[in-house]
Every structure is written in C-alpha cells, then in structure tokens.
Amino acid sequence: MHSLIKHIAKNIGISLFLITSIFISPSVNAEQSSEEIIKNRKALFKKNYNTAKKVQSLSSSGDFDEAKKLMIEMSENYKTLIEMFPDNTKEGFKTEVLPLIWEEKDKFNSLMEKSSNDMIELASVIENAENIKGTLGKLMWGNCKACHSKYRKEH
C-alpha cells in the first residue's frame, strides 16, 4: 500500500510539472535560465520514455483505453519539446543533446511533429492492430530511436 501511495504521489508531481510545462510559452522559456530549460526538457523526455513503457504494457494486455490516453499525452509532450531547445541550452547541466539539433533545427522540429502525429495515429489503430508489438515499434519506439541515434550523445 505504501509503494502504491508513493507511486501515485510521484505521478501527480510529474503530471503537475507537465501541465505547467504545456502552458509555458516560448517567451517564458526566454525568461527561464538555461539550467531550468535543460532540466525541464530532460524531465519531459524521461516522462515520455516512462509513459511509452506503460503504453506498451497496457496495449499488450489489451487495456487500450488507458493506453490511448497516454498516447495523447505523449503527443502533446512532443509538441511542447519543440520549444525547449533555445540557443542558450546547447551546453551544460548534463545535457545529452548534440549540437546537430541546432544545425538541423527544422529537421529536428519535423521529427518532433512526426512523433506527435504518430502517437495520434497509434491511438487510432492500436486496438485493431494485428501485430501490436510491431505497430508500437513503428509508430512509437521507431521515433525514439530516430531521435536518439541522430541527436543524442551515446551513453
């Protein structure tokens, strides 16, 4: 019971952070320190990764309604991430992004848009997918891999 309460409290905190992040406009990002922006985007990417694992688990067990809610959340997070790469966040604070993001800003933004759109598509097709794992791989994990392999330092 204690671990369940701890899990719920943690998720409420993350959710409040994400809700706040969604309503932050690019002009507010300009007023934030580079440290705050980097920490916020790292937290949002981590949230999307953890959410993706939940989406996979829920979809595999047939709980499509809950999985779809999380897919929509991930879609919105990708849109938010587009605004979280101002020029003053290229270095420092343990960022793992490569400078290529700023050199190919349009391509990176397109990948975030594609990831967002693919999550919406995934929500519309997952319930009727013949191969759930393959569909998740194509529309969810494939985007993670595309971004990490090109725009993130190896770790």
Residue pairs with C-beta under 8 A, 6 or more apart in sequence:
14 43
14 47
17 40
17 43
18 44
18 47
18 73
18 77
18 80
21 40
21 44
21 80
22 76
22 80
24 32
24 80
24 83
25 83
26 83
26 86
29 37
29 83
29 84
29 86
30 86
32 40
34 86
34 88
34 89
34 92
34 93
35 92
35 93
37 84
37 86
37 88
37 89
38 89
38 92
38 93
38 94
38 95
39 93
40 84
41 81
41 84
41 85
41 89
42 94
42 95
42 96
44 77
44 80
44 81
44 84
45 81
47 77
48 74
48 77
48 78
49 144
51 70
51 73
51 74
51 77
52 74
52 140
52 141
52 144
54 67
54 70
55 67
55 70
55 71
55 74
55 136
55 140
56 136
56 140
58 64
58 66
58 67
58 70
59 67
59 126
59 132
59 136
60 132
60 133
64 126
64 127
67 123
67 126
68 123
68 126
68 127
71 119
71 120
71 122
71 123
71 126
71 140
72 119
72 120
72 123
74 115
74 116
74 119
74 140
75 115
75 116
75 117
75 119
75 120
75 123
76 116
78 112
78 113
78 115
78 116
78 119
79 112
79 113
79 116
81 112
82 109
82 112
82 113
85 97
85 101
85 102
85 105
85 108
87 102
89 95
90 97
90 99
90 102
96 152
96 153
96 155
97 151
97 152
97 153
98 150
98 151
98 152
98 153
100 108
100 150
100 151
101 108
101 151
108 147
108 151
111 143
111 146
111 147
111 151
112 147
114 143
115 143
115 147
118 139
118 140
118 143
119 139
119 140
121 139
122 135
122 136
122 139
122 140
125 135
125 139
126 132
126 135
126 136
129 135
